[in-house]
Amino acid sequence: MSDQKLVTYYDPGSLAAEQFRKLRTQLLRLRLAQPPRTILVTSATSGEGKTLVAANLAAGIAYEFHAYALLVDCDLRARPWARGLACRTGMPGRLPDRKERNS
């Protein structure tokens, strides 16, 4: 994930950022009285833009509400966040190995 794809943060005036704001607003309006605390972004196959959508939604929500948004990437095979956001470990690095779980 490159910085250029995080349009809600790096280019908030762009048409793409506006589309993510629309998506964010529609998702949060589903339950106007009590907005969702968790949003899951998933698809059936790889390469459909889950990372792009999740990152821009999280950045947009955090920016709009002046709050934190926790983004969890649970892809155990590819680690787009680790490459794009300079994370040292991904989900596999956070999970205990079998020896630790059995002790």
Secondary structure, 3 states (H helix, E strand, C coil): CCHHHCHHHHCCCCHHHHHHHHHHHHHHHCCCCCCCCCCCCCCCCCCCCHHHHHHHHHHHHHHHHCCCCCCCCCCCCCCHHHHHCCCCCCHHHHCCCHHHHHC
